[in-house]
Amino acid sequence: MKKLEKIIVAVILLLSILSMGIMMISKPNNQDGIIVIQVDNKVVKKVALNYSSEVKTYEFSFNGNIASIESKNGSVRLLEMSDELCPNHICSDTGWINQSYQSIVCLPNQIIITIEGGEADKENKGQIDIVI
């Protein structure tokens, strides 16, 4: 490689790194995500996604019972229910979700928990190309 080619490659590399740094710094801190809780395909509760490190707990009712979710750091999870309500605990074992394409589903109780809006939607726009 000639000296001129090395200089051109170095300049292009430097510009690439610089532009990535500028994009990271200028990224807006938009924290407007919403936790959507559905039971039997009906929205029963919408709450703002908690972006602080402090855990916030929210309760919702379904079929005469009460369940709880926790939210912190832009994530949400469903807390474990009794064995009578949810025998396999797959929904609570899902753990924390923080992206709009993730969901927590409890089939025995027909509960679906998703995240809408906020950074999760904006960052993943165009990344999912097919849903089967």
C-alpha positions as CSV (number, residue, x, y, z in Angstrom):
1,M,0.0,0.0,0.0
2,K,1.3,3.4,-0.9
3,K,1.6,6.2,1.6
4,L,-1.2,8.2,0.0
5,E,-3.5,5.2,0.2
6,K,-2.7,4.7,3.9
7,I,-3.5,8.4,4.6
8,I,-6.8,8.1,2.7
9,V,-7.8,4.9,4.7
10,A,-6.8,6.6,8.0
11,V,-8.9,9.7,7.2
12,I,-11.9,7.6,6.2
13,L,-11.6,5.5,9.4
14,L,-11.2,8.7,11.5
15,L,-14.3,10.3,9.9
16,S,-16.3,7.1,10.5
17,I,-15.4,7.0,14.2
18,L,-16.0,10.7,14.6
19,S,-19.5,10.5,13.0
20,M,-20.5,7.5,15.2
21,G,-19.4,9.5,18.2
22,I,-21.5,12.5,17.2
23,M,-24.5,10.3,16.6
24,M,-24.1,8.7,20.1
25,I,-23.8,12.1,21.8
26,S,-26.7,13.7,20.0
27,K,-29.1,10.8,20.5
28,P,-32.2,12.2,22.3
29,N,-33.1,10.7,25.7
30,N,-36.7,10.0,24.9
31,Q,-38.3,8.0,27.7
32,D,-41.9,7.8,26.9
33,G,-42.5,4.0,26.8
34,I,-45.8,2.6,27.9
35,I,-46.5,-0.8,29.5
36,V,-49.7,-2.3,28.0
37,I,-51.4,-5.0,29.9
38,Q,-54.1,-7.0,28.1
39,V,-56.5,-9.6,29.5
40,D,-58.8,-11.6,27.1
41,N,-57.6,-9.2,24.3
42,K,-58.8,-6.2,26.2
43,V,-56.5,-3.5,27.5
44,V,-56.9,-3.4,31.3
45,K,-54.1,-1.1,32.2
46,K,-51.5,1.2,30.7
47,V,-48.7,2.6,32.8
48,A,-45.6,4.6,32.0
49,L,-42.4,2.6,31.8
50,N,-40.2,3.4,34.7
51,Y,-36.7,4.4,33.6
52,S,-35.2,4.9,37.1
53,S,-33.2,2.3,39.0
54,E,-35.9,2.2,41.7
55,V,-38.4,-0.7,41.3
56,K,-42.0,0.4,40.9
57,T,-44.8,-2.2,41.4
58,Y,-48.2,-2.0,39.7
59,E,-51.2,-4.3,40.2
60,F,-53.9,-5.2,37.8
61,S,-57.0,-7.5,38.1
62,F,-58.0,-10.3,35.9
63,N,-60.8,-12.8,36.3
64,G,-61.4,-11.8,40.0
65,N,-57.7,-12.2,40.8
66,I,-54.8,-9.7,41.2
67,A,-51.4,-9.9,39.6
68,S,-48.4,-7.6,39.8
69,I,-45.7,-6.3,37.5
70,E,-42.4,-4.6,38.3
71,S,-40.7,-1.9,36.2
72,K,-37.2,-0.4,36.5
73,N,-34.5,0.8,34.1
74,G,-36.9,0.8,31.1
75,S,-37.8,-2.8,31.7
76,V,-40.9,-4.7,33.0
77,R,-41.5,-8.2,34.4
78,L,-44.5,-10.1,35.7
79,L,-44.2,-11.3,39.2
80,E,-44.9,-15.0,40.0
81,M,-48.5,-16.0,40.7
82,S,-49.7,-18.9,42.8
83,D,-49.6,-22.4,41.4
84,E,-53.4,-22.5,41.2
85,L,-53.5,-19.4,38.9
86,C,-50.4,-20.2,36.8
87,P,-49.1,-23.8,37.2
88,N,-46.0,-23.7,35.0
89,H,-44.9,-20.1,35.7
90,I,-43.7,-19.6,32.2
91,C,-44.8,-16.0,32.2
92,S,-42.9,-15.0,35.3
93,D,-39.9,-17.1,34.2
94,T,-39.8,-14.9,31.0
95,G,-38.0,-12.3,33.2
96,W,-37.4,-8.7,32.2
97,I,-38.4,-7.3,28.8
98,N,-37.3,-3.9,27.4
99,Q,-38.1,-4.0,23.7
100,S,-41.3,-3.4,21.8
101,Y,-41.0,-6.7,20.0
102,Q,-40.8,-8.7,23.2
103,S,-43.9,-9.8,25.2
104,I,-44.8,-11.6,28.4
105,V,-47.6,-14.1,27.9
106,C,-49.6,-16.1,30.4
107,L,-51.8,-18.5,28.5
108,P,-53.8,-20.0,31.4
109,N,-55.0,-16.5,32.3
110,Q,-54.9,-14.9,28.8
111,I,-52.5,-12.1,29.9
112,I,-50.3,-10.3,27.5
113,I,-47.8,-7.6,28.6
114,T,-46.0,-5.5,26.0
115,I,-44.1,-2.2,25.7
116,E,-45.2,0.5,23.3
117,G,-43.5,3.7,22.2
118,G,-40.3,5.1,23.7
119,E,-36.8,4.2,22.7
120,A,-37.7,0.6,22.2
121,D,-39.9,1.3,19.2
122,K,-37.5,3.9,17.7
123,E,-34.4,1.8,18.0
124,N,-36.0,-1.3,16.5
125,K,-37.9,0.4,13.7
126,G,-37.2,-1.5,10.5
127,Q,-35.2,-4.3,12.3
128,I,-37.9,-6.9,12.3
129,D,-38.7,-7.9,8.7
130,I,-41.1,-10.8,9.2
131,V,-43.3,-12.3,11.9
132,I,-44.5,-15.9,11.6
